[in-house]
Amino acid sequence: MGQDRLQVVPHGRPATAALGRAIAAAKGDDPLAPVTVAVAHPRAGLSLRRTLAARRGGVVNVQFLVLPRIVELLGAPSLAAQGRRPRTATVARAAARAVLRDAPGRVLAPAADHHATEAAVVRLVEDLASVGADGRRRLADLGGRAADLAALAERVLAAAPDRYDRHDLTRAAVESVRRGRAGQLGHLVVHLPSRLHPAEVELVGALADQDAVTVLLGVTGHPTADATVAALRERLEPILGAASEPDRPSPPTAQRIITTTDADDEVRAALRAVVEHWEQGTPLERTAIAYPSSEPYARLLQEQAAAAQLPISATATATLASSVVGRTLLGALALAPHERLERDRLIAWLAAAPIRDADGQRVPTTRWDVLTRRAGIVAGGLAEWHRHLDAHVERLRDDAARRARATPDAASASRAERDEREVERLRTFLTWLAELHRRVDDAGSWEQMATAARALVHATLGPEGRWAGWPEHQTEAGVAVLDALERLGALDEVEPSPRATSFRRALAAELDVVHGRTGATGRGLLVVPLHHAVGLDLDLLVVVGLAEGTLPGRTSDDALVPDADRERAGLDLPRRADVVVEQHHRLLAAMAGAERRILLMPRGDLRQGRERIPSRWLLDSAAALVGAPVTTRSFATLDHPAIEEVRSFTSGTAAAAHHLSLTDRDLSDLAGWVADGRAAHEHPITTEVPALGHAMAVLRARRLGGFGRFTGHVTGVEIPTFRDGGALSPTALERWAACPRRYFFAQVLRLREEERPEVIDRITPRDRGSLVHETLDRFLDEVISTGPKAPDERWSPTERSRAHALLDEVGAGFEDQGLTGRPVFWALDRVALHRDLDRFLDLDDQLRAQNRSTPVSTELPFGPDEPVRAVLDLPGDRRIEFRGFADRVDRTEDGGLLVLDYKTGGAREAKAIAEGEDKLLRGEKLQLPVYALAARTAHPDATGPVHTAYWHISDKGGWERYGYTSEPEHEARFEEVLTTIADGIEAGHFPGRPGPPSTRLGKPPFERCLHCAFDVVCGRDRGVEWQNVRLAPELHDLLVLAGEIDEDPDENPADDAEAAS
């Protein structure tokens, strides 16, 4: 060939034509002569093969390979003959770890054991291997840290002397060419390289000596973007001769620009543009969407294309680490059950895969989650877990015994036995898992660790034969994970005597690779990283991510060998500025290969709440469209038909002329329907899609409708009545008075929140109150059992010491249940509790002396299963029976009773009760009259008055008592309030009543929702909903009870509702 061995060609179809001519020239008069084309990536090879195959001469006996594969074909046989093996990424990381462990050098010694250091050293060695021993010597000559790092790289390279890297392989390929062993490849055409390592340049020179190479350098016409290609040309011209060069092309620009709110809308707009051109006749196979960074575009593009049922060809986005087998193995090794097992990590691991126990049975993840929450387990070794489980079993037995005494029930007994069996099963599983984990950690070699890890996989997921029912990609990924273990098992000669942490780190690195692909190669829409779009012959290219920080991306200097050291040592390594140049070159090169080009940018990042700036390269295309320079500021105000702005998801859907799917079309039609002034719920789609119709009915009812089935009027459901003989706590009835919907969730649906003990930083006010109540109950119970405490008898030092001892015992129990929060906070709270206990004992001395009272009952139980009953008859042959515990009852010297309800919170409501006329606070404070009723029943011989009070025994409540002496009018009001509550419950009236708006930042928007466990399940428009239903006639009595309207028989709530609307 001789001539034109180095050609500079414009990217795009001119470059493809030049390749065809180069292949024809290489074949000469022999159409069967072998020719090999070196391409940047396999997709480019496939695209070129298809394009050239349709032209005269075809591509008979022409193979398209990436340059590393060509180097392997040329160099690997001679290295294998010498007994050398590849220096894989696995081996490279092992060599780096071994050197960092034994001889890290001065610079990296402080961080030698960090995983980021390992990754940085692997990159360092890869870079310095490419510059050869001479380059490493020049770096060492700089002295200081540069010399230390150069020496470190030499040690890593020497750690596996029988292994070869890609640079060794390339030099072996050079020798093979010089010895005439490259005949099977024929003539080599290097197509559109942007960078060649020194050894690769040497290979080109060896082939040039045999007149067996042609290099085609692609240019975009932009001097800055072509800078790296110009530098490569300078290196190749002394070898291949002066380059033939056509007229400089004009840089390609886009014919259309689209801006969107964020990346999600950007991807939707990109796919809509593809569908638009597809409907106009552009084949999907000749269309590509290119993205500059995998996060977030790779996943978004594949998910939204799948939702649109668009066939695509793309690399999968999931890594081996995220596969079922990968996450099971990595998760199990991260648990460390014999050291410190964290409850939330264990449950997350169990929920992420079909984990089996030692008997091969699926573990009940949800049941174990609830069990461990109730056991109060946060974290600890196996002994700590067993202690918590033992305590939980004791509580289960106590509860079962209490239920059996009250109402012997076979179902309850069976449930208790099942709970105990589940605890034992969990205990057995943890011991078994710890043993599997210990076998990995205690293994002394890579081979033993890999074997133990494989056994762990098979034990927890079953052997490969059981994976047959999994999706195919998961089965393939599982096999790939086992292959990774096999590779790790061969590292003993490189990194002997590994530590368990090294094995886990190495495994994580092995599995941090994308596996599989989506769709078939060459079929459907091509979704690729931007650098894979270079060299493709396309009808349409859509590029997303044209925003500063993404394209161009952010760059930073190398942490170990910065640009300054590279310059001083004359190392042929990329500089930080080169990265941006190469990104620009790739963008323009990819655009040059497409007939039509569309660029998109997100104006913001809704996830991070920030605006995005248009890419400088997007502005170039905008300037070409408007025929004038465009700046970042002026771009936002451009008015041009080829520059489109999608203002929001709604506007984008409504304005779309081409739809991604039937759902997309229906949403667009619905948006247009509403824009024409018609009601959304009248659209035919609400009938065609019942779920949508029901959802709209719910929204309309809650925003616009009255009191009905979607706003709290429950009908057609069996609701317990007050004729059924059941019992309720006063707190339950208070819930209905405050917010009927909360009562419905808790009492009718029996919903409850299972708190996660690990999220408790500090003991909650509720648990603090329970701890205080239990302590005082146990203390006073001991005192009462030994004889009455006279009014003037003060608490002795012995009794005070006993009270503090009981506080410690009760606190330890709460700590076992995981209710006390972090140890540092619990230590402070424990001190405060002991201080409050002393204050309580002092004030109790005063209370008994002032009221001439003696404690006779503590935590007095009442209910249908107790000796003490608290029953109230209501109109309509109904009765309410209460269940619960009265905190404390004292007998006074005048024959009366003093009933106390301890409170550890604020005293605002109690003070309002004491000072106001409504002693029941609109039905939201019913404990005192119920406790008084129970106290009278328990002490029928008490002939004096019954005084009830809330005693606030904390600094927050000011240590005050607020109460009143029970009078007949109070009892009448009590019956009236309970009648209203009973009527509302039996009628199925459960509207949400959120209360006044809250001004607390980061909290629920309404006062009544601040401490409600059901806040997350109530609608966002609960305030609007309540205003829409509150004046319904059915809720008249509730509003009267709540004090929102006056009780007036002439008042018509319907008229009020009409006036309000």
CORTA-V800590 format. One record per backbone hydrogen bond with DSSP energy under -1.0 kcal/mol. CO is the residue of the C=O (numbers start at 1). NH is the residue of the N-H. E is the energy in kcal/mol with one decimal. If there is no record, write none. Layout:
# CORTA-V800590
CO_NH_E / CO_NH_E
This chain:
# CORTA-V800590
1_3_-3.4 / 5_215_-3.1 / 6_244_-2.0 / 7_217_-3.4 / 9_219_-2.1 / 12_16_-1.7 / 13_17_-2.6 / 14_18_-2.4 / 15_19_-2.1 / 16_20_-2.2 / 17_21_-2.1 / 18_22_-2.4 / 19_23_-2.6 / 20_24_-2.2 / 21_25_-2.7 / 22_26_-2.2 / 23_27_-2.0 / 24_28_-1.9 / 27_30_-2.4 / 30_33_-1.9 / 34_187_-1.6 / 35_63_-2.2 / 36_189_-2.9 / 37_65_-2.5 / 38_191_-2.5 / 41_45_-1.5 / 42_46_-2.4 / 43_47_-2.5 / 44_48_-2.7 / 45_49_-2.5 / 46_50_-2.2 / 47_51_-2.2 / 48_52_-3.0 / 49_53_-2.1 / 52_55_-1.5 / 55_58_-1.5 / 59_62_-1.6 / 61_35_-1.9 / 63_37_-3.1 / 65_39_-2.3 / 66_70_-1.7 / 67_71_-2.7 / 68_72_-2.0 / 69_73_-2.2 / 70_74_-1.8 / 71_75_-3.0 / 72_76_-2.2 / 75_79_-1.5 / 76_80_-2.8 / 77_81_-1.8 / 79_84_-2.2 / 80_83_-1.7 / 85_164_-2.5 / 86_88_-1.4 / 88_92_-2.8 / 89_93_-2.3 / 90_94_-1.9 / 91_95_-2.8 / 92_96_-2.1 / 93_97_-2.5 / 94_98_-2.5 / 95_99_-2.1 / 96_100_-2.6 / 97_101_-2.1 / 98_102_-2.0 / 99_103_-3.2 / 108_111_-1.1 / 109_112_-1.3 / 111_114_-1.6 / 114_118_-1.7 / 115_119_-2.0 / 116_120_-2.3 / 117_121_-2.5 / 118_122_-2.1 / 119_123_-1.9 / 120_124_-2.3 / 121_125_-2.8 / 122_126_-2.0 / 123_127_-2.5 / 124_128_-2.8 / 125_129_-2.2 / 126_130_-1.2 / 131_135_-1.2 / 132_136_-1.9 / 133_137_-2.1 / 134_138_-2.0 / 135_139_-1.9 / 136_140_-2.3 / 137_141_-1.9 / 139_142_-1.4 / 140_143_-1.8 / 143_146_-1.0 / 144_148_-1.9 / 145_149_-2.4 / 146_150_-2.3 / 147_151_-2.2 / 148_152_-1.8 / 149_153_-2.5 / 150_154_-1.9 / 151_155_-2.0 / 152_156_-2.3 / 153_157_-2.6 / 154_158_-1.9 / 160_163_-1.9 / 162_85_-2.2 / 164_87_-3.5 / 165_169_-2.4 / 166_170_-2.0 / 167_171_-2.2 / 168_172_-2.2 / 169_173_-2.1 / 170_174_-2.1 / 171_175_-1.8 / 172_176_-2.2 / 173_177_-2.3 / 174_178_-2.4 / 175_179_-1.6 / 176_181_-2.9 / 177_180_-1.9 / 182_185_-1.3 / 187_36_-3.0 / 188_214_-2.3 / 189_38_-2.9 / 190_216_-2.9 / 197_201_-2.3 / 198_202_-2.0 / 199_203_-1.8 / 200_204_-2.1 / 201_205_-2.1 / 202_206_-2.2 / 203_207_-2.2 / 204_208_-2.3 / 205_209_-1.9 / 207_212_-2.6 / 208_211_-1.9 / 212_188_-2.7 / 214_190_-3.0 / 215_7_-2.8 / 216_192_-2.2 / 217_9_-3.0 / 219_11_-2.4 / 222_226_-1.9 / 224_227_-1.6 / 226_230_-2.4 / 227_231_-2.1 / 228_232_-2.0 / 229_233_-2.3 / 230_234_-1.9 / 231_235_-1.2 / 232_236_-1.7 / 233_237_-2.4 / 236_239_-1.2 / 236_240_-3.2 / 237_241_-2.3 / 244_8_-3.0 / 256_599_-2.2 / 257_644_-3.1 / 258_601_-1.8 / 259_646_-3.3 / 260_603_-3.4 / 262_266_-2.3 / 263_267_-2.4 / 264_268_-1.9 / 265_269_-2.7 / 266_270_-2.3 / 267_271_-2.4 / 268_272_-2.3 / 269_273_-2.1 / 270_274_-1.9 / 271_275_-2.6 / 272_276_-2.5 / 273_277_-2.1 / 274_278_-2.5 / 275_279_-2.7 / 277_282_-2.8 / 278_281_-1.6 / 283_286_-1.3 / 284_287_-1.9 / 286_539_-2.6 / 286_540_-1.7 / 287_526_-2.2 / 288_542_-2.7 / 289_528_-2.2 / 290_544_-2.2 / 291_530_-2.3 / 294_298_-1.8 / 296_300_-1.9 / 297_301_-3.0 / 298_302_-1.8 / 299_303_-2.8 / 300_304_-2.6 / 301_305_-2.0 / 302_306_-2.1 / 303_307_-2.1 / 304_308_-1.7 / 305_310_-2.8 / 306_309_-1.0 / 311_525_-2.7 / 313_527_-2.3 / 314_518_-3.7 / 318_515_-2.1 / 320_323_-1.1 / 323_327_-3.0 / 324_328_-1.7 / 325_329_-2.5 / 326_330_-2.7 / 327_331_-2.0 / 328_332_-2.2 / 329_333_-2.2 / 330_334_-1.5 / 336_339_-1.8 / 336_340_-1.3 / 341_380_-1.0 / 342_346_-2.2 / 343_347_-2.5 / 344_348_-2.2 / 345_349_-2.2 / 346_350_-2.5 / 347_351_-2.2 / 353_355_-2.3 / 355_363_-2.0 / 357_360_-2.1 / 361_357_-2.4 / 363_365_-1.6 / 364_368_-2.5 / 365_369_-2.3 / 366_370_-2.2 / 367_371_-2.6 / 368_372_-2.6 / 369_373_-1.9 / 370_374_-2.5 / 371_375_-1.7 / 372_377_-2.0 / 373_376_-1.3 / 378_343_-2.8 / 380_341_-2.7 / 381_385_-2.2 / 382_386_-2.9 / 383_387_-2.1 / 384_388_-2.2 / 385_389_-2.6 / 386_390_-2.6 / 387_391_-2.2 / 388_392_-2.2 / 389_393_-2.5 / 390_394_-2.1 / 391_395_-2.0 / 392_396_-2.5 / 393_397_-2.5 / 394_398_-2.4 / 395_399_-2.7 / 396_400_-2.5 / 397_401_-2.6 / 398_402_-2.3 / 399_403_-2.5 / 400_404_-2.5 / 401_405_-2.1 / 402_406_-1.8 / 403_407_-2.8 / 409_413_-2.1 / 410_414_-2.6 / 411_415_-2.3 / 412_416_-2.2 / 413_417_-2.3 / 414_418_-2.3 / 415_419_-2.3 / 416_420_-2.1 / 417_421_-2.3 / 418_422_-2.2 / 419_423_-1.9 / 420_424_-2.1 / 421_425_-2.3 / 422_426_-2.4 / 423_427_-2.5 / 424_428_-2.4 / 425_429_-2.3 / 426_430_-2.5 / 427_431_-1.9 / 428_432_-2.2 / 429_433_-2.9 / 430_434_-2.5 / 431_435_-1.6 / 432_436_-2.0 / 433_437_-2.5 / 434_438_-2.5 / 435_439_-1.8 / 436_440_-1.1 / 437_441_-2.2 / 438_442_-2.8 / 445_449_-2.5 / 446_450_-2.8 / 447_451_-2.1 / 448_452_-2.5 / 449_453_-2.6 / 450_454_-2.3 / 451_455_-2.1 / 452_456_-2.0 / 453_457_-2.1 / 454_458_-2.4 / 455_459_-2.3 / 456_460_-2.2 / 457_461_-2.4 / 458_462_-1.4 / 460_356_-2.3 / 463_466_-2.1 / 464_467_-1.8 / 467_470_-2.0 / 471_475_-2.0 / 472_476_-2.5 / 473_477_-2.0 / 474_478_-2.3 / 475_479_-2.0 / 476_480_-2.1 / 477_481_-2.1 / 478_482_-1.9 / 479_483_-2.1 / 480_484_-1.9 / 481_485_-1.8 / 482_486_-1.8 / 483_487_-2.0 / 484_488_-2.2 / 485_489_-2.0 / 487_490_-1.3 / 488_491_-1.7 / 491_495_-3.0 / 499_503_-2.0 / 500_504_-2.3 / 501_505_-2.4 / 502_506_-2.7 / 503_507_-2.6 / 504_508_-2.3 / 505_509_-2.1 / 506_510_-2.3 / 507_511_-2.0 / 511_321_-2.1 / 511_513_-1.4 / 513_320_-2.0 / 516_316_-1.3 / 518_314_-2.6 / 520_523_-2.0 / 525_313_-3.0 / 526_289_-2.7 / 528_291_-1.8 / 529_532_-1.5 / 530_533_-1.6 / 533_536_-1.4 / 538_595_-1.3 / 539_596_-1.6 / 540_288_-2.0 / 541_598_-2.4 / 542_290_-2.8 / 543_600_-2.3 / 545_547_-2.4 / 546_615_-1.9 / 547_550_-2.3 / 547_551_-2.7 / 552_549_-1.9 / 562_566_-1.9 / 563_567_-2.5 / 564_568_-2.4 / 565_569_-2.2 / 566_571_-2.3 / 571_573_-2.1 / 577_581_-1.8 / 578_582_-2.7 / 579_583_-2.0 / 580_584_-2.3 / 581_585_-2.5 / 582_586_-2.5 / 583_587_-2.3 / 584_588_-2.3 / 585_589_-2.8 / 586_590_-2.7 / 587_591_-2.3 / 588_592_-2.2 / 591_594_-1.6 / 593_538_-2.8 / 596_541_-2.3 / 597_255_-1.9 / 598_543_-2.6 / 599_258_-2.4 / 600_546_-2.4 / 601_260_-2.1 / 603_612_-3.0 / 605_609_-1.4 / 605_610_-1.5 / 610_605_-2.9 / 613_548_-2.7 / 615_619_-1.9 / 617_621_-1.1 / 618_622_-2.2 / 619_623_-2.6 / 620_624_-1.8 / 621_625_-1.9 / 622_626_-2.2 / 623_627_-1.7 / 623_628_-1.1 / 631_635_-2.1 / 634_637_-1.3 / 635_638_-1.3 / 640_643_-1.9 / 642_257_-3.0 / 644_259_-2.5 / 648_652_-2.5 / 649_653_-2.4 / 650_654_-2.7 / 651_655_-2.4 / 661_665_-2.3 / 662_666_-2.9 / 663_667_-2.6 / 664_668_-2.1 / 665_669_-2.6 / 666_670_-2.6 / 667_671_-2.5 / 668_672_-2.2 / 669_673_-2.2 / 670_674_-2.3 / 671_675_-2.3 / 672_676_-1.4 / 673_678_-1.7 / 674_677_-2.0 / 679_682_-1.4 / 680_683_-1.7 / 683_686_-1.8 / 684_687_-1.5 / 684_688_-1.8 / 685_689_-2.8 / 689_693_-2.1 / 690_694_-2.9 / 691_695_-2.3 / 692_696_-2.6 / 693_697_-2.1 / 694_698_-2.3 / 695_699_-2.4 / 696_700_-2.9 / 697_701_-2.4 / 698_702_-2.3 / 699_703_-2.1 / 700_704_-3.2 / 700_705_-1.7 / 708_711_-1.2 / 708_713_-3.0 / 712_714_-1.1 / 712_990_-3.6 / 721_724_-1.1 / 722_879_-2.1 / 728_883_-1.8 / 729_733_-1.4 / 730_734_-2.2 / 731_735_-1.5 / 732_736_-1.1 / 733_737_-1.7 / 734_738_-2.1 / 735_739_-3.5 / 739_743_-1.3 / 740_744_-2.2 / 741_745_-2.4 / 742_746_-2.3 / 743_747_-3.5 / 744_749_-2.7 / 745_751_-2.8 / 756_759_-1.6 / 757_760_-1.3 / 761_822_-2.3 / 764_768_-2.8 / 765_769_-2.3 / 766_770_-2.1 / 767_771_-2.6 / 768_772_-2.2 / 769_773_-2.6 / 770_774_-2.6 / 771_775_-2.1 / 772_776_-2.6 / 773_777_-2.5 / 774_778_-2.5 / 775_779_-2.3 / 776_780_-2.8 / 777_781_-2.5 / 778_782_-1.8 / 779_783_-2.0 / 780_784_-3.2 / 781_785_-2.0 / 784_787_-1.1 / 790_793_-1.5 / 796_800_-2.7 / 797_801_-2.5 / 798_802_-2.1 / 799_803_-2.3 / 800_804_-2.2 / 801_805_-2.2 / 802_806_-2.4 / 803_807_-2.0 / 804_808_-1.9 / 805_809_-2.2 / 806_810_-2.9 / 807_811_-2.6 / 808_812_-2.2 / 809_813_-1.8 / 810_814_-2.2 / 811_815_-2.4 / 812_816_-2.2 / 813_817_-1.3 / 814_819_-2.3 / 815_818_-1.6 / 822_826_-2.7 / 823_827_-2.4 / 824_828_-1.1 / 825_829_-2.8 / 826_830_-2.7 / 827_831_-1.5 / 828_832_-2.0 / 829_833_-2.5 / 830_834_-2.2 / 831_835_-2.0 / 832_836_-2.6 / 833_837_-2.3 / 834_838_-1.9 / 835_839_-1.9 / 836_840_-2.7 / 837_841_-2.4 / 838_842_-2.0 / 839_843_-2.4 / 840_844_-2.8 / 841_845_-1.6 / 842_846_-1.3 / 843_847_-2.7 / 844_848_-2.5 / 845_849_-1.7 / 846_850_-2.8 / 847_851_-2.5 / 848_853_-1.5 / 852_893_-1.8 / 854_891_-2.8 / 857_889_-2.4 / 860_886_-2.4 / 862_884_-2.2 / 863_866_-1.8 / 868_863_-2.3 / 870_882_-2.8 / 872_880_-2.9 / 874_878_-1.4 / 878_874_-3.4 / 880_872_-2.6 / 881_728_-2.2 / 884_862_-2.2 / 886_860_-2.4 / 887_859_-2.2 / 888_900_-2.5 / 889_856_-2.9 / 889_857_-1.9 / 890_898_-2.7 / 891_854_-2.3 / 892_895_-1.8 / 895_944_-2.6 / 896_892_-2.3 / 897_947_-3.0 / 898_890_-2.7 / 899_949_-2.0 / 900_888_-1.3 / 901_951_-2.1 / 903_953_-2.1 / 907_911_-2.4 / 908_912_-1.7 / 909_913_-1.9 / 910_914_-2.2 / 911_915_-2.2 / 912_916_-1.8 / 917_919_-1.1 / 918_921_-1.2 / 920_925_-2.0 / 921_924_-1.7 / 926_930_-1.6 / 927_931_-3.1 / 928_932_-2.4 / 929_933_-2.1 / 930_934_-2.3 / 931_935_-2.6 / 932_936_-2.4 / 933_937_-1.8 / 934_938_-2.4 / 935_939_-1.9 / 939_942_-1.9 / 945_897_-2.1 / 946_966_-2.8 / 947_899_-3.1 / 948_964_-2.1 / 949_901_-2.2 / 950_962_-2.4 / 951_903_-2.5 / 954_959_-1.5 / 957_960_-1.1 / 960_952_-3.1 / 962_950_-3.1 / 964_948_-2.7 / 967_971_-1.7 / 968_972_-2.3 / 969_973_-2.1 / 970_974_-2.2 / 971_975_-2.2 / 972_976_-2.2 / 973_977_-2.6 / 974_978_-2.3 / 975_979_-2.0 / 976_980_-1.9 / 977_981_-2.3 / 978_982_-2.9 / 979_983_-2.8 / 980_984_-2.3 / 981_985_-2.4 / 982_986_-2.6 / 983_987_-1.8 / 984_989_-2.6 / 985_988_-1.4 / 988_714_-2.9 / 991_741_-1.5 / 994_1008_-1.9 / 996_1007_-2.8 / 1000_1003_-1.5 / 1005_998_-3.2 / 1007_1010_-1.3 / 1009_1012_-1.1 / 1012_1015_-1.4 / 1014_1017_-1.3 / 1021_1025_-2.7 / 1022_1026_-2.3 / 1023_1027_-1.9 / 1024_1028_-1.7 / 1025_1029_-1.4 / 1026_1030_-2.4 / 1029_1032_-2.3 / 1032_1035_-1.7 / 1033_1036_-1.6 / 1035_1039_-2.3 / 1036_1040_-2.3 / 1037_1041_-2.7 / 1038_1042_-2.5 / 1039_1044_-2.3 / 1039_1045_-1.0 / 1040_1043_-1.0 / 1048_1051_-1.9 / 1052_1056_-1.8 / 1053_1057_-2.7 / 1054_1058_-2.3 / 1055_1059_-2.4 / 1056_1060_-2.7 / 1057_1061_-2.4
